Amino acid sequence: MEKILGIDYGKSKIGLALADKQLKIAMPYKIIKNKGKKIVLQELKKICEQENVTQIVLGQPSQLTDNPEERVYRVNNQQIIMEIKKFFKEAKKFLKIPIDFENERMTTKMAKTLLKGSKIKDDDSVAAMIILQDYLEIQELRTINVHLANIS
């Protein structure tokens, strides 16, 4: 079965989640250490081959409004946004698998909330699961809207 890989890219750790293309339910998969782009890309290639991944969804922080309290967040996020865009270009070229972006704003906080009180501390792969599930739900809504438009 074909799968989709969700990625929550971080400077030190990269959370991964998988979803079956037909079932459309994302599940946490694993965390890999960010030991540099070359090593990460080789590990992702191996995972994609083992898991029959035919599509990737990469989390990307969104820009916040111009509210003065949120400007600090925007400045701090610029570096990771540039790093993610660079990773995207290299991953697309190396893996030769379609890659889409999905908003990852607040996914780590949501993952920590979901895991609160749990013995599981794997919030990066849970954040990747949230990114991937959001993407799957948005794609499903687009499909429904196209069907509804064709009925009208």
C-alpha positions in Angstrom: 0.0 0.0 0.0 1.2 3.5 -0.9 1.9 5.8 2.1 2.4 9.4 2.8 5.2 10.6 5.0 4.7 13.6 7.3 7.8 15.5 8.4 8.2 17.9 11.4 11.6 19.3 10.6 13.7 20.6 13.4 17.3 21.7 14.0 18.1 18.8 16.2 15.3 16.3 15.7 12.9 15.4 12.8 9.6 13.9 13.7 8.0 11.5 11.2 4.5 10.2 10.7 3.0 7.8 8.2 -0.5 7.5 6.7 -1.9 5.0 4.3 -3.1 6.8 1.2 -6.5 5.0 1.3 -7.2 5.0 5.0 -6.1 8.6 5.4 -5.3 8.2 9.1 -1.9 9.6 10.2 0.1 7.8 12.9 3.4 8.8 14.6 6.3 6.8 13.1 9.6 7.8 14.6 12.1 10.5 15.3 15.4 10.8 13.5 18.3 13.0 14.7 19.2 15.8 12.4 22.9 14.9 11.8 23.1 17.0 8.6 21.2 17.1 5.4 23.1 14.3 3.7 22.6 11.8 6.5 19.0 12.8 7.0 18.2 12.5 3.3 19.8 9.0 3.1 17.8 7.9 6.1 14.6 9.3 4.6 15.3 7.6 1.3 15.6 4.3 3.1 12.4 4.9 5.0 10.6 5.8 1.8 11.7 2.6 0.1 10.9 0.4 3.1 7.5 2.0 3.7 6.5 2.5 0.1 6.2 6.3 0.5 4.9 8.0 -2.7 4.3 11.4 -1.2 5.7 13.7 1.5 4.1 16.4 3.5 6.6 18.8 5.1 5.6 21.1 7.9 6.3 24.8 7.5 5.8 27.5 10.1 3.3 30.1 9.0 3.8 33.8 9.4 1.8 35.5 12.1 0.0 38.8 11.9 1.8 42.1 12.4 0.7 42.2 16.1 3.8 43.6 17.9 3.7 40.7 20.4 4.0 38.2 17.6 6.9 39.9 15.8 9.5 38.2 18.0 8.0 34.8 16.9 8.3 35.9 13.3 12.0 36.9 13.6 12.9 33.7 15.4 11.1 31.7 12.8 12.8 33.2 9.8 15.9 31.1 10.3 14.0 27.8 10.5 11.8 28.8 7.5 14.9 29.3 5.4 16.3 26.0 6.6 13.1 24.2 5.7 13.0 25.7 2.3 16.6 24.6 1.6 15.8 21.1 2.9 12.7 21.0 0.7 14.7 21.7 -2.5 17.4 19.2 -1.6 14.8 16.5 -0.5 12.8 16.9 -3.7 15.8 16.5 -5.9 17.3 13.6 -3.9 14.2 11.6 -3.0 12.4 12.2 -6.3 9.0 12.1 -4.5 6.4 14.8 -4.6 6.5 17.1 -1.5 3.8 19.4 -0.3 3.9 22.0 2.5 1.4 22.1 5.4 1.1 24.7 8.1 2.9 23.5 11.2 2.0 26.4 13.4 1.4 25.3 17.0 1.7 21.6 16.2 4.4 21.0 18.8 2.3 22.7 21.5 -0.7 20.5 20.4 1.5 17.4 20.5 2.7 18.2 24.1 -0.9 18.8 25.1 -2.0 15.4 23.7 0.9 13.7 25.5 0.4 15.5 28.8 0.4 12.9 31.6 1.6 10.2 29.2 4.8 8.3 29.6 5.4 9.0 25.9 7.7 12.0 25.3 7.9 11.6 21.5 6.2 15.0 20.7 8.1 15.5 17.4 6.5 12.4 15.7 3.1 13.4 17.2 3.6 16.9 15.8 4.4 15.3 12.4 1.2 13.2 12.8 -0.9 16.4 13.4 0.7 18.1 10.3 0.0 15.0 8.1 -3.6 14.6 9.5 -4.3 18.3 8.8 -3.1 17.9 5.3 -5.2 14.8 4.7 -8.3 16.5 6.0 -7.7 19.6 3.8 -7.3 17.4 0.8 -10.5 15.5 1.6 -12.4 18.8 1.9 -11.1 19.9 -1.5 -12.3 16.7 -3.0 -15.7 17.2 -1.5 -15.9 20.8 -2.7 -15.0 19.7 -6.3 -17.8 17.1 -6.2 -20.2 19.6 -4.9 -19.2 22.1 -7.5 -19.8 19.5 -10.3 -23.3 18.8 -8.9 -24.4 22.4 -9.1 
